[in-house]
Each structure stands twice: as C-alpha cells, then as structure tokens.
Amino acid sequence: MSRNDQFQQACEAWLRAALLFLQRVPSQPYYEDIDVTFDSEGRFATHPAGQKIDAMRLVVNNDKMLFSLPEFESVLDTVLRIPALSAVLCPDREGQPPNDRDYQHAMVASYISTLLVEYISAKQDLAFTLPIFEYLYQKLEEYIYDSEPITTKTIIHIRNLRSEVENVSIGDQVFLRRATYQEKKAALMMSRSGLAFPIYPETMLEIHHRLAPTVRLQAPEQQEVYEIANAVIFALRLIKSNPVELSTYYWDASDQPFRHKGGMGGSIFQMPHLYLDNPYILTSDDVDALAKLWPKAKKAYNKPELAMARTRLEGSYLRITLDDMLIDYWIGLEALFLPPDYTREMAEAVALAVSNYLGRTAESRRSIYHQVIESHKLRGKVVHGKQVEGNKLREMYTKTGDLLRRSLRQRIEEG
C-alpha cells in the first residue's frame, strides 16, 4: 500500500512517458553478457550469453530530454509541495541560501533516474509492467519514510584467498564469506578488457554498519574500515606465508537501490606472478586463529616497537627477488630483537634472542639458533653481491620468513 498516492501516480506517469520516449531513440546501447563456470582450482571459462540493454548508458545519454518531460515537472512539484518528500530528496543545504529550482531539479532527478535504470535493468525491454514499477516504488518509499536504523556493508575483496568455510563471523559485525556468482561474474566483466591476469574475487571481507535513517548518502567512517581490513590482512600474513592483499572496496545497502553505493577504491594488482599456483587456503582452524588474532593485530598495528618489523614483513610481499625478501626479513628480526643502537655481532645476538623466544625445548632452541646463524651467513652473501644457489636461497628465505612471522605473532598475542 502506497504511503503517498500523489507521488506514486506522478512517478508512474513519468516512468511511462520516459519509456515511450526511449522506445523512439534511434539506437540503444547494449553490452555483451557472459555466463561463467568456475572450478575448485580457481580456473574459469566464459561463454557468450547474448546482448543486454546497458540501462545506465541509455539513461545518461538521454538524461536531458528525459528530465525535460512535463511528467517530470509534475514529480518535482509534488516533491516540493510535500515536506516529507523534499526533506529527503532535496534537503536544504546547511549554511547555504534556500535551494534554487536547478538544484532541486538535479537532486530529485538523481533519485528518479535510479528508478528508471533499475526498471530497465530488471525488465530488459522498454515496455511498462506494473509489478516491477510497484516493487521499485515501494523501495523508494522505504528509503524516504522508514525511521528504523539500517544495516549497510563495506565489502572488500581479499585477493588470492580461498575459504573452505562458506560464511563465518570473525568479530563483532565482521565476516568472511565466499564471493557470490554475481560478484565473480561482475569482476570478470570489468577486468577482461586487457588485463594479462584476469581476476575475480573468491573470498570477501564484509563489515556491517548500523546507520541512522537520516544518513542518506554518507558512507561509513572509512578510517575504521581501513583499520579492520589492514588488521585482517596482517593477521592472515602472520598465520601463513601465502600472498594475500586487499583489493577493491565498495559500500552497499542491500536491497535498497536508492541508497547510493559508494566506491572506496582499492589496491592495484601488485605482484600477479606471486599468485600463480600459490593460493592461500583458509581452513576452519585458520578461521579460529584469525578470529582471535586480528583484533590484537589491529591494536598492535601502529605500535612503534613493532612498526619496523611489521612494515618489513608487509613490504616483502612487494619484492620481486628472494634476495630482497630475505633482507626485509632480517631487518624485521633485528628490529624485534636488537636495541636500536646495537653495534656488536648481530648474528649471534639475534640467534640467541630468537631461539630463546620461540624455542620450547632445548632441541628446538638449538635448531632455531643454527637456522638463524645460517640465514645470516646467506644474508651477508646477498648483501655483498655474491652468488647463492637458488634452492638454498629459497629454503633459507622460507625459514627466515617463518621465524619473523612467528616472532611477530607471539609478540602481538602476548599483548
């Protein structure tokens, strides 16, 4: 049941007139749709699925005429006459003179164009159908009149992460879940224009926010979102060495097309070669560890005493060569275990400190001690430009990185 019959009738009249106008447009923009099949190893295949109307382009290309129709003037006049509508769809600007007609026209048009774009996207032709209009109009009224706080989501693609768990809470209003088919398909359609490594999301970090209904177009506080996302990635890197990184962010109000989505950007595709045949598989045990670790990682993220070790560990994911990664790991270990002005024999001091810190038995302490000494010798050769056998370098890079991760993780868990 409509809460405002006048507004509903005005919107319906304009939508009918807009569709009739668009039917007379000589050429309409289309895009090539695809179907996609995915397998458990991260491979995919695309198949042509025919043409679909590009609703956004169609409306944008003709917006001047669409919003010059007399039926739109009736929509605008209705909004301006009814305070409950104008307060939401074209509110006065704080500290500014009263709204002029051009501003009011533009504000109301931004909402009504959403009605048309959503209608054409759903209908995929330009004929009027009452049920689709009524559904979308109901969503518009919910947006205008509902007074209950709503839940919105910031959704973040974590690149190279595959989860064995479908959907899990890892904190208060913080979730990890597998990407939906539509999310994966949309990412592929955006990335297939020239990327050497087409990518799609497999696992999403989802952060929920409760917003007052008066918050109409404002996205959640971005700083808090970044802090949570960075802490989750940092914790994942402490649990396993496989590469992961933050990718695209977007803000979404589910099932409410009139609460505009807001993009927050994301990282560039940093090191694609690192991801080939090296997925990060998140098990149920990993999820339990992550839920406990990331809140502590968030608190520790900017601690001065951990900053150098953290930035060197995270910076190692951007390196091209194992030599540079090994040097990053050693700078991190030195920052954790040596005083800032220490100038004596580093290898012995770090080896004793790391082995005593991580070792639980005399045998494990001896093993760690010898690993650190051997790693430092290899580091010295790398720094002085000497050739190192590839397999030996890879083995020592792996062991040294593991020691840095374990040390950082233990420091963070100790608080």
Secondary structure, 3 states (H helix, E strand, C coil): CCCCHHHHHHHHHHHHHHHHHHHCCCCCCEEEEEEEEECCCCCEEEEEEEEEECHHHHHHHCHHHHCCCHHHHHHHHHHHHCHHHHHHHCCCCCCCCCCCHHHHHHHHHHHHHHHHHHHHHHHCCCCCCHHHHHHHHHHHHHHHHCCCCEEEEEEEEEECEEECCCEEEEECCEEEEECCHHHHHHHHHHHCCCCCCCCCCCEEEEEEEEECCCCCCCCCCHHHHHHHHHHHHHHHHHHCCCCCEEEEEEEECCCCCCCCCEEEEECCCCCHHHHCCCCEEECHHHHHHHHHHHHHHHHHCCCHHHHHHHHHHHHHHHCCCHHHHHHHHHHHHHHHHCCCCCCCCHHHHHHHHHHHHHCCCHHHHHHHHHHHHHHHHHHHHHHCCCCCCHHHHHHHHHHHHHHHHHHHHHHHHHC
